[in-house]
C-alpha cells in the first residue's frame, strides 16, 4: 500500500486536509491521536511519564497535557526524554495499523515527520503549507496560546523552507475550502494511480 505522510507546521491545517481525504474514504492514521492513546492511564508510556515527572504531571488521574507541553517546550532535555519514549512507540503502532489496512493508499498524519528523521517511513510526503503569520493567527484563535508559546512551538519544528524542500506534494492552505477540496481531489486521483487503482 502507498503510504502518504501528511505534515506541516502548527496551524497549517493538517486536520482539515486529513478530514477532506477521509471524506473520500481514505484511511487516516494520526500520530497525535495515537500518541494520546499511548499515554492514557494504565498504558506503559503513561506509567513511564508518571515515574519521570511525578504526580505533579497528573490531573484527575490523567496526564495534564497543558502542563506537559509547558515543560517540554521550555526544557530541551525533557523534550528529548519524552520524544525518546514516545516516538518509537508511535511509529511502531502506526506500522502495525498500516499492516491491517486494505486500500490503494493511506495517509499518515505526522506533524514531526521531518524532525524525527522518519521521512523513510512514508512513500511520499505531502506538506500542508501557509504563511507563518497565518499559522500564528490560527493557533492564537484555536488554542488561545500566547505569542511566546506559539514562537517556542514553531521554533521547535522544521522551518517552512525545510518542509517545502522535502515535499513531494504541497497543498497551499491559505485559500477557501472549495479550492482546497479541488486540489485534494487532484492529489487523490494521483495517489489512487500510484497505488495501482
ABEGO torsion letter per residue (X at the ends): XBBBBBBEBBGAGAAAAAAAAAAAGBBBBBAAAAAAAAABBGBAAAAAAAAAAEAAABBGGBBBAAAAAAAAAABAAAAAAAAAAAAAAAAAAAAAAAAABBBABBBBBBAAAAAAGAAAABABBBBBBBBAAAAAAAAAAAAGBBAAAAAAAAAABBBAAAAAAABABBBBBABBAAAAAAAAAAAAAAAAAAAGX
